[in-house]
Amino acid sequence: MGPAESLSLRRYGASPGSHSHDHFQILLGLSGTLDLEVDGHGVRVAPGGGCVIAPGDRHDFESSRGSVCLVLDSAHPGWAQCASPHNTTALPTDAGPLAHYLAIALQQGRPLAQTHGPALLLEAWLGGVHSHIPPASTARRRAIDWPALRQWAAQQWHRELTVADLAAQVHLSPSQFAARCREDQGMGAMAWLRSQRLAQAQLLRGTGMAVAEVARRTGYRSPSALTAALRRTAHL
């Protein structure tokens, strides 16, 4: 099982209000119809449909007659390749039957469903995504060196970075960079930046460094702000 992954069956009804997560949330419709608004786009998840919500995307949902979905909360970076900028709901061919099997397995308490289900869902979804991407779809665009950008950002935590700062580093306009970040990483530019800052903080805390010093080095406004961010990640 990948990092911070949890598979569950959830029933949806009245709207709980708009919110967002620091992780990917994947919904696969089993029964009923679930209406969502994800980052300003309307999405409907019916049986056989699904939706990948990227980290940082504000979303709200409502099901007037009730809906049941298989839900995966995951911090696995592979889901960035599955998140659609338009939140389309067509499931890859293999994902639908797999979702129904995993739903039954969870109800019956089969432990392997929770252990291996997240990885199997990602594999099935990626297979469907890649089968519909033309080989030359990205050949005309210069690739962003994301590892190099991560390394550069890690040296800038002492100041408040903006989308324009990130865009300038890779020689793109802010709007171009924002679009490419959503396409390549499955999340908005600032959500991506927050995820990198938090990853650096987790790495430093893992060495035994004091929370106050980690907060200072990674640009969190206070030790308590860092502690809250780490706590949210620990409970994904």
Contacts in CASP RR format, 6 or more apart in sequence:
PFRMAT RR
TARGET T0000
AUTHOR 0000-0000-0000
METHOD contacts of the structure
MODEL  1
MGPAESLSLRRYGASPGSHSHDHFQILLGLSGTLDLEVDGHGVRVAPGGG
CVIAPGDRHDFESSRGSVCLVLDSAHPGWAQCASPHNTTALPTDAGPLAH
YLAIALQQGRPLAQTHGPALLLEAWLGGVHSHIPPASTARRRAIDWPALR
QWAAQQWHRELTVADLAAQVHLSPSQFAARCREDQGMGAMAWLRSQRLAQ
AQLLRGTGMAVAEVARRTGYRSPSALTAALRRTAHL
1 114 0 8 1.000
1 115 0 8 1.000
1 116 0 8 1.000
1 117 0 8 1.000
1 118 0 8 1.000
1 119 0 8 1.000
2 74 0 8 1.000
2 75 0 8 1.000
2 76 0 8 1.000
2 118 0 8 1.000
2 119 0 8 1.000
3 74 0 8 1.000
3 75 0 8 1.000
3 76 0 8 1.000
4 23 0 8 1.000
4 73 0 8 1.000
4 74 0 8 1.000
4 75 0 8 1.000
4 233 0 8 1.000
4 236 0 8 1.000
5 72 0 8 1.000
5 73 0 8 1.000
5 74 0 8 1.000
5 75 0 8 1.000
5 76 0 8 1.000
5 118 0 8 1.000
6 72 0 8 1.000
6 73 0 8 1.000
6 74 0 8 1.000
6 114 0 8 1.000
6 236 0 8 1.000
7 70 0 8 1.000
7 71 0 8 1.000
7 72 0 8 1.000
7 102 0 8 1.000
7 106 0 8 1.000
7 113 0 8 1.000
7 114 0 8 1.000
7 117 0 8 1.000
7 118 0 8 1.000
7 121 0 8 1.000
8 70 0 8 1.000
8 71 0 8 1.000
8 73 0 8 1.000
8 106 0 8 1.000
9 30 0 8 1.000
9 68 0 8 1.000
9 69 0 8 1.000
9 70 0 8 1.000
9 71 0 8 1.000
9 103 0 8 1.000
9 106 0 8 1.000
9 107 0 8 1.000
10 68 0 8 1.000
10 69 0 8 1.000
10 71 0 8 1.000
11 66 0 8 1.000
11 67 0 8 1.000
11 68 0 8 1.000
12 34 0 8 1.000
12 61 0 8 1.000
12 62 0 8 1.000
12 63 0 8 1.000
12 66 0 8 1.000
12 67 0 8 1.000
12 68 0 8 1.000
12 69 0 8 1.000
13 62 0 8 1.000
13 63 0 8 1.000
13 64 0 8 1.000
13 66 0 8 1.000
13 67 0 8 1.000
14 62 0 8 1.000
15 60 0 8 1.000
15 61 0 8 1.000
15 62 0 8 1.000
16 60 0 8 1.000
16 61 0 8 1.000
17 60 0 8 1.000
18 37 0 8 1.000
18 58 0 8 1.000
18 59 0 8 1.000
18 60 0 8 1.000
19 58 0 8 1.000
19 59 0 8 1.000
19 60 0 8 1.000
20 55 0 8 1.000
20 56 0 8 1.000
20 57 0 8 1.000
20 58 0 8 1.000
20 59 0 8 1.000
21 53 0 8 1.000
21 55 0 8 1.000
21 56 0 8 1.000
21 73 0 8 1.000
21 236 0 8 1.000
22 55 0 8 1.000
22 56 0 8 1.000
22 75 0 8 1.000
22 194 0 8 1.000
22 195 0 8 1.000
22 198 0 8 1.000
22 229 0 8 1.000
22 232 0 8 1.000
22 233 0 8 1.000
22 236 0 8 1.000
23 55 0 8 1.000
23 73 0 8 1.000
23 74 0 8 1.000
23 75 0 8 1.000
23 236 0 8 1.000
24 52 0 8 1.000
24 53 0 8 1.000
24 54 0 8 1.000
24 55 0 8 1.000
24 72 0 8 1.000
24 73 0 8 1.000
24 74 0 8 1.000
24 75 0 8 1.000
24 76 0 8 1.000
24 79 0 8 1.000
24 80 0 8 1.000
24 83 0 8 1.000
25 52 0 8 1.000
25 53 0 8 1.000
25 71 0 8 1.000
25 72 0 8 1.000
25 73 0 8 1.000
25 74 0 8 1.000
26 50 0 8 1.000
26 51 0 8 1.000
26 52 0 8 1.000
26 53 0 8 1.000
26 71 0 8 1.000
26 72 0 8 1.000
26 74 0 8 1.000
26 79 0 8 1.000
26 82 0 8 1.000
26 121 0 8 1.000
26 125 0 8 1.000
27 34 0 8 1.000
27 36 0 8 1.000
27 45 0 8 1.000
27 50 0 8 1.000
27 51 0 8 1.000
27 53 0 8 1.000
27 69 0 8 1.000
27 70 0 8 1.000
27 71 0 8 1.000
28 45 0 8 1.000
28 48 0 8 1.000
28 49 0 8 1.000
28 50 0 8 1.000
28 69 0 8 1.000
28 70 0 8 1.000
28 71 0 8 1.000
28 72 0 8 1.000
28 91 0 8 1.000
28 95 0 8 1.000
28 96 0 8 1.000
28 99 0 8 1.000
28 121 0 8 1.000
29 45 0 8 1.000
29 46 0 8 1.000
29 47 0 8 1.000
29 48 0 8 1.000
29 49 0 8 1.000
29 50 0 8 1.000
29 67 0 8 1.000
29 68 0 8 1.000
29 69 0 8 1.000
29 70 0 8 1.000
29 99 0 8 1.000
30 47 0 8 1.000
30 68 0 8 1.000
30 69 0 8 1.000
30 70 0 8 1.000
30 99 0 8 1.000
30 100 0 8 1.000
30 103 0 8 1.000
31 47 0 8 1.000
31 67 0 8 1.000
31 68 0 8 1.000
32 46 0 8 1.000
32 47 0 8 1.000
32 63 0 8 1.000
32 65 0 8 1.000
32 66 0 8 1.000
32 67 0 8 1.000
32 68 0 8 1.000
33 44 0 8 1.000
33 45 0 8 1.000
33 46 0 8 1.000
33 63 0 8 1.000
33 65 0 8 1.000
33 67 0 8 1.000
34 44 0 8 1.000
34 45 0 8 1.000
34 46 0 8 1.000
34 61 0 8 1.000
34 62 0 8 1.000
34 63 0 8 1.000
34 66 0 8 1.000
34 67 0 8 1.000
34 69 0 8 1.000
35 42 0 8 1.000
35 43 0 8 1.000
35 44 0 8 1.000
35 61 0 8 1.000
35 62 0 8 1.000
35 63 0 8 1.000
36 42 0 8 1.000
36 43 0 8 1.000
36 44 0 8 1.000
36 45 0 8 1.000
36 51 0 8 1.000
36 59 0 8 1.000
36 60 0 8 1.000
36 61 0 8 1.000
36 87 0 8 1.000
37 43 0 8 1.000
37 59 0 8 1.000
37 60 0 8 1.000
37 61 0 8 1.000
38 51 0 8 1.000
38 53 0 8 1.000
38 57 0 8 1.000
38 58 0 8 1.000
38 59 0 8 1.000
38 87 0 8 1.000
39 54 0 8 1.000
39 57 0 8 1.000
39 58 0 8 1.000
39 59 0 8 1.000
39 87 0 8 1.000
40 58 0 8 1.000
41 86 0 8 1.000
41 87 0 8 1.000
42 87 0 8 1.000
43 51 0 8 1.000
43 87 0 8 1.000
43 89 0 8 1.000
44 89 0 8 1.000
45 51 0 8 1.000
45 67 0 8 1.000
45 69 0 8 1.000
45 89 0 8 1.000
46 89 0 8 1.000
48 91 0 8 1.000
48 96 0 8 1.000
48 99 0 8 1.000
49 89 0 8 1.000
49 90 0 8 1.000
49 91 0 8 1.000
49 96 0 8 1.000
50 69 0 8 1.000
50 89 0 8 1.000
50 90 0 8 1.000
50 91 0 8 1.000
51 87 0 8 1.000
51 89 0 8 1.000
52 79 0 8 1.000
52 82 0 8 1.000
52 83 0 8 1.000
52 84 0 8 1.000
52 87 0 8 1.000
52 125 0 8 1.000
53 59 0 8 1.000
53 83 0 8 1.000
53 87 0 8 1.000
54 80 0 8 1.000
54 83 0 8 1.000
54 182 0 8 1.000
54 186 0 8 1.000
54 187 0 8 1.000
54 188 0 8 1.000
54 191 0 8 1.000
55 186 0 8 1.000
55 187 0 8 1.000
55 191 0 8 1.000
55 195 0 8 1.000
56 187 0 8 1.000
56 188 0 8 1.000
56 191 0 8 1.000
56 194 0 8 1.000
57 187 0 8 1.000
57 188 0 8 1.000
57 191 0 8 1.000
70 99 0 8 1.000
70 102 0 8 1.000
70 103 0 8 1.000
70 106 0 8 1.000
72 118 0 8 1.000
72 121 0 8 1.000
73 236 0 8 1.000
74 118 0 8 1.000
74 122 0 8 1.000
75 233 0 8 1.000
75 236 0 8 1.000
76 118 0 8 1.000
76 122 0 8 1.000
77 185 0 8 1.000
78 122 0 8 1.000
78 126 0 8 1.000
79 122 0 8 1.000
79 125 0 8 1.000
79 186 0 8 1.000
80 184 0 8 1.000
80 185 0 8 1.000
80 186 0 8 1.000
80 187 0 8 1.000
81 126 0 8 1.000
81 129 0 8 1.000
81 186 0 8 1.000
82 122 0 8 1.000
82 125 0 8 1.000
82 126 0 8 1.000
82 129 0 8 1.000
83 182 0 8 1.000
83 186 0 8 1.000
83 187 0 8 1.000
85 179 0 8 1.000
85 182 0 8 1.000
85 183 0 8 1.000
91 99 0 8 1.000
91 125 0 8 1.000
92 124 0 8 1.000
92 125 0 8 1.000
92 127 0 8 1.000
92 128 0 8 1.000
92 129 0 8 1.000
92 131 0 8 1.000
93 128 0 8 1.000
94 124 0 8 1.000
94 127 0 8 1.000
94 128 0 8 1.000
95 121 0 8 1.000
95 124 0 8 1.000
95 125 0 8 1.000
95 128 0 8 1.000
96 124 0 8 1.000
98 117 0 8 1.000
98 120 0 8 1.000
98 121 0 8 1.000
98 124 0 8 1.000
99 121 0 8 1.000
102 113 0 8 1.000
102 117 0 8 1.000
102 120 0 8 1.000
102 121 0 8 1.000
105 112 0 8 1.000
105 113 0 8 1.000
106 113 0 8 1.000
106 114 0 8 1.000
141 180 0 8 1.000
144 170 0 8 1.000
144 172 0 8 1.000
144 180 0 8 1.000
144 184 0 8 1.000
145 170 0 8 1.000
146 184 0 8 1.000
146 185 0 8 1.000
149 166 0 8 1.000
149 169 0 8 1.000
149 170 0 8 1.000
150 196 0 8 1.000
152 169 0 8 1.000
153 161 0 8 1.000
153 166 0 8 1.000
153 193 0 8 1.000
153 196 0 8 1.000
153 197 0 8 1.000
154 196 0 8 1.000
154 200 0 8 1.000
156 165 0 8 1.000
157 197 0 8 1.000
157 200 0 8 1.000
157 217 0 8 1.000
157 218 0 8 1.000
157 219 0 8 1.000
158 219 0 8 1.000
161 193 0 8 1.000
163 174 0 8 1.000
163 177 0 8 1.000
163 178 0 8 1.000
163 189 0 8 1.000
163 190 0 8 1.000
164 174 0 8 1.000
166 177 0 8 1.000
166 181 0 8 1.000
166 189 0 8 1.000
166 193 0 8 1.000
167 173 0 8 1.000
167 174 0 8 1.000
167 176 0 8 1.000
167 177 0 8 1.000
167 178 0 8 1.000
167 189 0 8 1.000
170 177 0 8 1.000
172 180 0 8 1.000
177 189 0 8 1.000
178 188 0 8 1.000
178 189 0 8 1.000
181 187 0 8 1.000
181 188 0 8 1.000
181 189 0 8 1.000
181 192 0 8 1.000
182 188 0 8 1.000
182 189 0 8 1.000
185 192 0 8 1.000
187 195 0 8 1.000
197 218 0 8 1.000
197 219 0 8 1.000
197 220 0 8 1.000
198 229 0 8 1.000
198 230 0 8 1.000
198 233 0 8 1.000
200 217 0 8 1.000
200 218 0 8 1.000
201 214 0 8 1.000
201 215 0 8 1.000
201 218 0 8 1.000
201 220 0 8 1.000
201 226 0 8 1.000
201 229 0 8 1.000
201 230 0 8 1.000
202 230 0 8 1.000
202 233 0 8 1.000
204 213 0 8 1.000
204 214 0 8 1.000
204 217 0 8 1.000
204 218 0 8 1.000
205 211 0 8 1.000
205 214 0 8 1.000
205 230 0 8 1.000
211 223 0 8 1.000
211 226 0 8 1.000
211 227 0 8 1.000
212 223 0 8 1.000
214 220 0 8 1.000
214 226 0 8 1.000
215 221 0 8 1.000
215 222 0 8 1.000
215 223 0 8 1.000
215 225 0 8 1.000
215 226 0 8 1.000
218 226 0 8 1.000
220 226 0 8 1.000
220 229 0 8 1.000
END
